Amino acid sequence: MTVEKMTAIIAERVHTVRKLRGWSQRELAKRSELHYVVLNRLEKGHKVALQAETVRRLAEALQVSSDYLLGLKEDIDNAA
């Protein structure tokens, strides 16, 4: 799988779970201790590669597993 494809999967899942939680991008950025611009660029597909720490922070803030965000698990209900 290419880096671009993996990033697209992560971006889609972050966006989906963020919306399920009822959070704005700014709220998720605050909860994950990431800069808002990083999150915004990710969801828009502008960020090409992500660091493992970024994925970990997003997963922790969204209360899902990193495996779910990476597309290794399909079921969000069993992701946390």
C-alpha positions as a printed Julia matrix, in Angstrom:
80×3 Matrix{Float64}:
   0.0    0.0    0.0
   1.32   3.44  -0.86
   1.86   6.19   1.69
  -0.76   8.28  -0.1
  -3.35   5.48   0.14
  -2.6    4.9    3.84
  -2.88   8.63   4.53
  -6.21   8.75   2.69
  -7.54   5.87   4.84
  -6.41   7.58   8.04
  -7.86  10.92   6.93
 -11.24   9.37   6.11
 -11.43   7.51   9.41
 -10.32  10.49  11.48
 -12.96  12.62   9.78
 -15.68   9.99  10.28
 -14.98   9.4   13.97
 -14.52  13.12  14.65
 -17.97  13.75  13.2
 -19.45  10.84  15.21
 -18.06  12.47  18.34
 -19.57  15.81  17.3
 -16.2   17.58  17.42
 -14.82  20.31  15.24
 -11.31  20.01  13.83
 -10.18  22.53  16.42
 -11.65  20.42  19.23
  -9.87  17.27  18.02
  -6.64  19.21  17.58
  -6.9   20.4   21.17
  -7.74  16.93  22.53
  -4.92  15.28  20.57
  -2.44  18.08  21.31
  -1.8   18.55  17.6
  -1.7   21.82  15.73
  -5.01  22.57  14.02
  -3.23  23.04  10.67
  -1.87  19.47  10.79
  -5.36  18.06  11.28
  -6.89  20.34   8.67
  -4.27  19.37   6.08
  -4.7   15.69   6.89
  -8.47  15.76   6.42
  -8.11  17.73   3.19
  -5.61  15.18   1.88
  -2.71  17.64   1.77
  -0.51  15.86   4.31
   1.47  13.14   2.57
   3.08  11.23   5.47
   2.25  11.0    9.15
   4.48  10.22  12.09
   3.53   7.28  14.3
   3.17   9.67  17.25
   0.55  11.66  15.33
  -1.49   8.52  14.65
  -1.18   7.5   18.31
  -2.37  10.9   19.52
  -5.34  10.89  17.16
  -6.32   7.34  18.13
  -6.1    8.15  21.83
  -8.12  11.36  21.5
 -10.78   9.69  19.34
 -10.86   6.63  21.64
 -10.2    4.17  18.81
  -7.24   1.91  18.15
  -4.37   2.86  15.9
  -5.19  -0.31  13.97
  -8.63   1.1   13.19
  -7.19   4.41  11.96
  -4.63   2.54   9.84
  -7.34   0.44   8.21
  -6.19  -2.81   9.83
  -9.5   -3.21  11.71
 -12.86  -2.48  10.16
 -15.14  -2.4   13.19
 -15.08   0.87  15.1
 -17.09  -0.65  17.95
 -14.24  -3.01  18.8
 -11.5   -0.51  18.01
 -10.97   1.05  21.43
